[in-house]
Amino acid sequence: MNWDLLEPLLIIISIDIILGGDNAVVIALASRNLPPEQRNKAILLGTGLAIAARVLLTMVALYLLQIPFLQLIGGLLLFYIAMKLLTDTEENDHIKAGDSLAAAVKTIVFADIVMGFDNVLAIAGASHNNIILVIIGLLVSVPIIVWGSRIILVLMDKFPLLIYFGAGILAYTAAEMVMEDRYILQYMEDYPLIHQWFAVVMVIAVITLGYFSNKRKGTAV
């Protein structure tokens, strides 16, 4: 596997893991009222269906991003999502725990679809229209998220710089999406330096703005 394939795959896996913390919390909360013997079934069924839904949604997103200026709009939206990742402290206590296997699975899948929009958009941008990379990335990262969710969440709490790293990956992906929009690309041909350095500048800008926003709120690292 050459670097051209390995780089987007590593980015997809990183995005899945960084943005998967909330999804891991959803799985835990949705299945917390089930008997112990049903929890694993709920996790496996819910996660399996959520993966299938995620792949389908990403395929739709890949198609939509071919529409004029939607790559640009998607990239700008992903910049917002990167900033939100850094500055949003909203909890997931509103997730309703299911009291049956079917109810828990339904909650996991529905919440994953609703909360997974940022994930789908980021992966669609990072995959460069290669759905095989999306599927491989999900198959690698989802087991890590499900079985290592608590470790991931503890690490993120203990090492907040991981969140900044994740936001940087999102900002890089967003910048690539903007630069790859066919209408932006034709104007950038005469400005190769902008094309080369735009992603670097935007990564620095997002991380810097997020840091000072958190510092103002007293939550900076």
C-alpha positions as CSV (number, residue, x, y, z in Angstrom):
1,M,0.0,0.0,0.0
2,N,1.6,3.3,-1.1
3,W,1.5,6.6,0.9
4,D,-1.3,8.0,-1.3
5,L,-3.6,5.4,0.0
6,L,-2.1,5.1,3.5
7,E,-2.3,8.8,4.3
8,P,-6.1,9.1,3.9
9,L,-6.7,5.8,5.6
10,L,-4.7,6.9,8.7
11,I,-6.6,10.2,8.6
12,I,-10.0,8.4,8.4
13,I,-9.0,6.1,11.4
14,S,-7.9,9.1,13.4
15,I,-11.1,11.0,12.7
16,D,-13.2,7.9,13.6
17,I,-11.4,7.6,16.9
18,I,-11.3,11.3,17.8
19,L,-14.9,11.9,17.0
20,G,-16.0,8.4,18.2
21,G,-15.7,9.3,21.9
22,D,-19.3,10.7,22.0
23,N,-20.6,7.6,20.1
24,A,-18.9,5.4,22.7
25,V,-20.7,7.3,25.4
26,V,-24.0,6.8,23.5
27,I,-23.5,3.0,23.4
28,A,-22.7,2.9,27.1
29,L,-25.7,5.1,28.1
30,A,-28.2,3.4,25.7
31,S,-27.4,-0.1,27.1
32,R,-26.9,0.7,30.8
33,N,-30.4,-0.5,31.9
34,L,-30.1,-3.9,30.1
35,P,-29.3,-7.1,32.0
36,P,-25.6,-7.9,31.7
37,E,-26.2,-10.8,29.3
38,Q,-28.0,-8.5,26.8
39,R,-25.6,-5.6,26.9
40,N,-23.0,-7.2,24.6
41,K,-25.8,-8.1,22.2
42,A,-27.0,-4.5,22.2
43,I,-23.5,-3.2,21.6
44,L,-22.7,-5.6,18.8
45,L,-26.1,-5.2,17.0
46,G,-26.2,-1.5,17.5
47,T,-22.6,-1.0,16.4
48,G,-23.0,-3.3,13.4
49,L,-26.1,-1.5,12.2
50,A,-24.5,1.9,12.9
51,I,-21.5,1.0,10.8
52,A,-23.8,0.0,7.9
53,A,-25.7,3.3,8.2
54,R,-22.4,5.2,8.4
55,V,-21.1,3.6,5.2
56,L,-24.4,4.4,3.3
57,L,-24.5,8.0,4.6
58,T,-20.8,8.4,3.5
59,M,-21.6,7.1,0.0
60,V,-24.4,9.7,-0.2
61,A,-22.1,12.4,1.1
62,L,-19.4,11.4,-1.5
63,Y,-22.1,11.8,-4.3
64,L,-23.3,15.1,-2.9
65,L,-19.8,16.5,-2.7
66,Q,-19.6,16.3,-6.5
67,I,-22.3,19.0,-6.8
68,P,-20.8,22.4,-7.6
69,F,-19.6,24.4,-4.5
70,L,-20.7,21.6,-2.0
71,Q,-17.1,20.6,-1.5
72,L,-16.4,24.2,-0.5
73,I,-19.5,24.4,1.7
74,G,-18.6,21.1,3.3
75,G,-15.1,22.2,4.0
76,L,-16.3,25.4,5.7
77,L,-18.8,23.4,7.8
78,L,-16.0,21.1,8.8
79,F,-13.9,24.1,10.0
80,Y,-16.9,24.9,12.3
81,I,-17.1,21.3,13.5
82,A,-13.3,21.4,14.3
83,M,-13.9,24.6,16.4
84,K,-16.9,23.0,18.1
85,L,-14.8,20.0,19.0
86,L,-12.4,22.3,20.8
87,T,-14.8,24.5,22.5
88,D,-18.0,22.5,23.1
89,T,-18.4,20.9,26.6
90,E,-22.0,19.6,26.1
91,E,-22.7,16.3,27.8
92,N,-24.7,13.4,26.5
93,D,-26.9,12.9,29.6
94,H,-30.0,13.4,27.5
95,I,-29.5,10.0,25.8
96,K,-32.4,7.7,26.9
97,A,-31.4,4.3,28.2
98,G,-33.3,1.5,26.5
99,D,-35.2,-1.0,28.8
100,S,-35.2,-3.7,26.1
101,L,-32.6,-5.0,23.6
102,A,-34.6,-3.6,20.6
103,A,-35.0,-0.2,22.3
104,A,-31.3,0.0,23.1
105,V,-30.2,-1.0,19.6
106,K,-32.7,1.6,18.1
107,T,-31.3,4.3,20.4
108,I,-27.7,3.4,19.5
109,V,-28.3,3.5,15.8
110,F,-30.5,6.6,15.8
111,A,-28.1,8.6,18.0
112,D,-25.1,7.5,16.0
113,I,-26.8,8.7,12.8
114,V,-27.7,12.1,14.3
115,M,-24.4,12.6,16.1
116,G,-22.3,11.1,13.3
117,F,-22.9,13.8,10.8
118,D,-19.6,15.5,11.5
119,N,-17.9,12.1,11.2
120,V,-19.5,11.3,7.9
121,L,-18.6,14.7,6.4
122,A,-15.0,14.5,7.6
123,I,-14.6,11.0,6.3
124,A,-16.1,11.8,3.0
125,G,-13.7,14.7,2.6
126,A,-10.7,12.6,3.7
127,S,-11.5,9.6,1.5
128,H,-11.0,11.3,-1.9
129,N,-14.0,9.4,-3.3
130,N,-12.6,6.0,-2.3
131,I,-15.4,4.1,-0.5
132,I,-13.1,1.1,0.1
133,L,-10.9,3.3,2.4
134,V,-14.1,4.4,4.3
135,I,-15.0,0.8,4.9
136,I,-11.5,-0.3,5.9
137,G,-11.2,2.8,8.2
138,L,-14.5,2.0,9.9
139,L,-13.7,-1.7,10.3
140,V,-10.4,-0.8,12.0
141,S,-11.5,2.0,14.1
142,V,-15.0,1.0,15.3
143,P,-13.8,-2.0,17.4
144,I,-11.2,0.3,19.0
145,I,-14.0,2.8,19.8
146,V,-16.4,0.2,21.2
147,W,-14.0,-1.9,23.3
148,G,-11.6,0.9,24.1
149,S,-14.1,3.7,24.6
150,R,-13.5,4.2,28.2
151,I,-9.7,4.3,27.7
152,I,-10.1,6.8,24.9
153,L,-12.3,9.0,27.0
154,V,-10.0,8.8,30.0
155,L,-7.0,9.7,27.7
156,M,-8.8,12.6,26.2
157,D,-9.6,13.9,29.7
158,K,-6.1,13.3,31.0
159,F,-4.4,14.6,27.8
160,P,-6.5,17.4,26.4
161,L,-3.9,18.0,23.7
162,L,-5.4,15.0,22.0
163,I,-8.5,17.1,21.3
164,Y,-6.3,19.8,19.7
165,F,-4.7,17.1,17.6
166,G,-8.1,15.9,16.5
167,A,-9.3,19.4,15.7
168,G,-6.1,19.8,13.6
169,I,-6.8,16.7,11.6
170,L,-10.4,18.0,10.9
171,A,-9.0,21.5,9.9
172,Y,-6.5,19.8,7.6
173,T,-9.3,17.7,6.0
174,A,-11.5,20.8,5.7
175,A,-8.8,22.8,4.0
176,E,-8.2,20.0,1.5
177,M,-12.0,19.8,0.8
178,V,-12.0,23.6,0.1
179,M,-9.0,23.4,-2.2
180,E,-10.3,20.4,-4.0
181,D,-13.6,22.0,-4.9
182,R,-13.5,22.1,-8.7
183,Y,-14.4,25.8,-8.9
184,I,-11.9,26.9,-6.3
185,L,-9.2,24.6,-7.9
186,Q,-9.4,26.4,-11.2
187,Y,-8.7,29.7,-9.6
188,M,-5.9,28.3,-7.4
189,E,-3.8,27.0,-10.4
190,D,-2.2,30.4,-10.7
191,Y,-1.4,30.6,-7.0
192,P,0.5,27.3,-6.1
193,L,1.8,28.7,-2.8
194,I,-1.7,29.4,-1.5
195,H,-2.7,25.8,-2.5
196,Q,0.4,24.4,-0.7
197,W,0.1,26.4,2.5
198,F,-3.6,26.9,3.0
199,A,-4.1,23.7,5.0
200,V,-1.1,24.5,7.3
201,V,-2.4,28.1,7.9
202,M,-5.9,26.8,8.7
203,V,-4.7,24.1,11.1
204,I,-2.8,26.7,13.0
205,A,-5.7,29.2,12.9
206,V,-8.3,26.7,14.2
207,I,-6.0,25.4,17.0
208,T,-5.0,29.0,18.0
209,L,-8.6,30.3,18.0
210,G,-9.8,27.2,19.9
211,Y,-7.1,27.6,22.5
212,F,-7.8,31.3,23.1
213,S,-11.5,30.7,23.2
214,N,-11.0,28.0,25.9
215,K,-8.6,30.3,27.7
216,R,-11.2,33.0,27.9
217,K,-13.7,30.5,29.3
218,G,-11.0,29.2,31.7
219,T,-10.9,25.7,30.1
220,A,-7.6,25.9,28.2
221,V,-4.9,23.3,28.6
